[in-house]
Structure formats: structure tokens, C-alpha cells
Amino acid sequence: MDHDKYRSHLYDEGEKNTIWRFGAPPNYDAVNKLFEEGRTKVWPPGSLEEKVQNLVKTWEMEIFHKKSFDDNKSIDPKKYTVSLNGRQAVNLEGKRKLGGGYNFFLQTSLPEKLRVYNPAEETADSSHIAFTTAFPRGFAVEILQVYSGPPVIVYKFRHWGYMEGPFKGHAPTGEMVELFGIGIFELDEQEKIIKIEFFFDRGELLGGLLRGASLDSSTGAAVSTCPILRSTG
């Protein structure tokens, strides 16, 4: 039986009727290897930090890969809201209207002509292809510190990956791209997530993806080689 040591609600018996966005459960072998080779913290089994880290990985997997809101077991779909950098919080349907996928996390107030990545023009699928192409080994996440435990979890995180594929007309550099930020998860009595706030600078991610030389249209087009569009978190 398949098993992922960092994520729940992926291969469990309770997932036999889950509708997966890309047709099948994602495989995290590559990104788990990236995580284990590149993490800066190894938390003791059973520690608060390990529990928070696994919760974040499970939440991220469900948000990106489960098509039906009701299949998300780490959250309460009816109460759940999420906000970015103090913007107005949205529920699951509101997040979908913003384009889903990476688009919600890359919201910006920049004028459209200055947006090298414009979430208003991307779909959940196109954004996922763009980032899984740029990061073929995935975009790993680790928890660096937990400032408070449930019911309101406040933590500092690090996301990282290696730009080994093109992104928006820029050639791969092979270099590490990192993103640091703060997350706040509020849980209910059943330990379901009901509210999330994120604070981070999207420019740290996009800046790292624009270092490569510009590609012309004949060489810049790329699609993900992964049939299930995996490897986030």
C-alpha cells in the first residue's frame, strides 16, 4: 500500500472516493527527497514542530490536488477562510474565483503592465504547469519555528526548489529559489483548520525565477512532463 510519511488523507482508506484534480493521487517521492536533503531543521518525532509541519504539508496537498471542497479533511470547508498579506479573507469558492492554485498566493497590487506573472490571466492548471515545469523536483516546505500551538498556530516557514526548467520565457538557472514567510492557522475543537493568514513577499519567489536568460517564443514554450502535476510542498 502506498504511504507518505509527511501527509495524511492521501492514500488512506477514506480517500477511495476522492476526486483528484489531475486524475490520481499526487506522488511526493521527488519533493520528499528534496525536503530531506535540503531542510535545515529535523524536528523530533511527536514534537509540536513536526505536527505543524505535517499539517501544513497535508493542507497544501489537499488544497492543490483535491477537486471537491468536501474531500478536504484538514479543514472545515464551510468555515474555512484564507488571506494573504492582510488582504480581505476569502472562502474556498472565493479562492477558486481568484484562479485557484498558485494564483491566490501571487496576488499583487502592481499595475498589469509590470506583472511578469499575472494571476489575473492564469488558471489553476496553467499556474500549476508553470511552476511544476520550473521546479521539476518540486517546491519543498519546512517549518523553521513555531511561536504558538493550537488552537492558533503561528509559525515561520521556508519554501525552496531548484529552477531546472523554464519559467515565463526565462531559461532555467539550476539555482535554488527560496521563499520565507509567516503562517497563522486557526483550528476548531475538531482540530480542523478554519482560518489561515499568510504573510510573505511574492517578489522573493518570482525574482529568483527571472534570473535566467530570456528565451524566444520557439524555445520558451514548455509543459510539465509530469502527468499528475505533482510536487508542491
N, C-alpha and C positions, 0 to 999 in steps of 0.2 A: 504493500500500500504506500502511495506517495505521502511524504511528510515534509513540512517546512518547520524548522526548529524555532523560527522567529515570528511566525504568523499563525494566528488562529483563523477559523472559519474559511479555510482554503480547500483542504481535502477531507474535512470532517464528513461524517455520515449526514449531517444536517445540510450539506451542500448539494445533495444529489439532484435537487430540483432548481438549483441556482441558474439564472440566465446570465451567462458570461458575455461581456461586451464584444469580445473577439472570438467567441465560439467555444472556448475551452478555458480551464483554469490557467493562469499565468505560471510560468516556470521561473523561479528566482535563483536557480543554481549559480548563474553567472554573477548576479549582483550580490549574492551572499558571499561568494568568493572575494569579490571586490571589497565588500564590507570587512571581512575578516582580515584581509591583507592590509587594508588602509585605515582601520579605526585607530583612534588614539586613546580610547578607554575600553577596558574589559571589565564589565560590571559583574560582581559576584552573583551566582545563581540565587534567585529568590529575592534579590535586593529591590528596593523601590525603583532604582535607576533602570534595572533590567526590565521590570514590569512596565515602566513607562515607555521604554524603547520598543518593546514588543507590541504595546498598544498602538503606538504611532505607526509602526510598520503594518499592523493589521488594518488600522483605519485607512491608511494610504492605499493599500491593496484593494480594499473594498470600494473606496471612492472612485478609483480609476478603472476597476475591472468588472464591477457588478452593475448590470444594466437596470435592474429593478430596484427601486428605493427600498422596498420591503426585504430584500435579500441582505441588506447591510445590517449586520448583527452587533457591530461595535458601537453603533449609535442608536438613538431613538429617532426614527425617520420623521415622526410627527412633530417633535420638539426641536430638532437639530437646526442650528444656525451657525454660519461661519462668516468671519470678517477678516479683512486684510488692511493692515496699517491704519486702523481707526475708521475705515470706510463703513458705510451702512451694512449691517449684517444681512445675509440672505439665507433663505432655506434651501432645501435641495432643488426645488423647482426653479428658484431664482438663480442658483448656481448654474443649472443647465441652460437657462436663458442667456447667461453670460458666455456661453460657449463650452462649458464643462472642461474636463481635462486640465491642462496647464493654463488655460486662458484665464480662469479666475485668479490664479496666483500671479499672473503677469499683468494685472490691471495697471493702468498708468494714466496720469493727467497730462502727459506730453501731447503737443499738437500732433495730428496724424502724420504730417509730413516728416516728423522727426522720429517716428516709431520704426525702428529696424525690425521689430517683431510687433505686429499689430493684432492684439487679441480680438479686435472687432471684426477682423477679416478671416479668422481661423475658426475651424470647427474642432470638436473634441478629438476627432480622428486625425485631422491634418496636424494638429498640435502634437498629438502623440507620435505620429510618424516623424515629425521634425526632430523631436528630442530623442526618440529611440534610435534614429539614424545618427545623430550627433554623438550619442553615448551608447554605442553598441554593447558595451559591457554593463550598462545600467548607470543609475544615479543613486548611489548609496546614501543612507542616512544613519547618523549615530546621535545619541543623546550625550551631551558634554557635561551637563549639570542639571539636577532637579532642585528647584528652590522651594517647592511646597508639594505635598502629596494630596491625594483626593480628600474632599470632593473637587477642589480647584487645583489642578496640577499646572505648575508653571515651570518651564524647562528651557534650556538653551540647546540648540541643535546645530549640526553641521551636515550639509549635503555635499557630495563630491562625485565627480566622474571624470573620465578622460575623453577629450574631444577627438575621437578616432574616426569620425565621419563628418561630412559637410553639414553646414547649417546656414540656411538663408543666403546662399551664394558665396559663402566663405569656406575656404578649404580647411580640412582637419589639421590641427596642430600637434596632436598627440599629447598635449599638455593637460595637467589637472585643472579642472574648473571647480571652485569651491563657493559655497554659499552658507553664511551663518545667520542665525535668527533666533527669535524667541517665540515659543508657542504656549498658549494657555488653553487647557482642556477642562471643561466643567462636566462632572459626571453626576448622574442622578443616583437614587438609592439602589438601583439595579446595576450600577457601575456602567451604564450606557452613557456615551458622550451626548450631551445636549447643546453644548456651546463651545465654539472654538474661535480664538483670536490668534492671528499670526502677525508678526512684525519682522520684516526683512527688506533689504534693498534689492529689487529685481535687477538693477544695473550690475550687481556683482556677478550674477549668472550670465546675463546677456553680454556683458563686456568681455568675459572670458571666451565667449563663442564667436567673437568678431575679430579676434587677433589674426586669424588666418588670412592668406591672400584671397583677393576676390576671384571668383570663378565666373566664366562667361556662362550663358544660358545652356550651352551644349554640354558642358561638363558639370554644371552645378546642380542639375536635377538628380535627386536621389530618392529612393524609397527604402523603407526598412526591410531588411532581409528576414525579419522575424515574423512568422505567420500569426503569432498571437500578440505581437506588440507588447513585449514583456519588459521587465527590468526597471521599474521605478521603485525606489526605496530599498 
